[in-house]
Amino acid sequence: MAERPEYLSAHIQEKVAAEAHELGIRVDVRGDVVHLRGEVVSEERSRDVERTARDAAEGREIRNELHVVAVAEPDHEERLS
């Protein structure tokens, strides 16, 4: 019997969190296609997430829909009062 989509989604999310160290990735399974959604800080992180998901996806097609967002360095020291 095939694994239910919600269980596979949870399994892939768990692997992405543990192995690619990304917590905010949404994984949706529709038929034989796994959709990855969310934000990462670089193309390299996007590839890491995709590679980890592919390893856990049991041969399903991966659609990497992750967005790379720039994280700016602070321009001044933060003061706590």
Secondary structure, DSSP 8 states (H G I E B T S, - for coil): ----HHHHHHHHHHHIIIII---S-EEEEETTEEEEEEEESSHHHHHHHHHHHHHHTTT-EEEEEEEE------SS-----
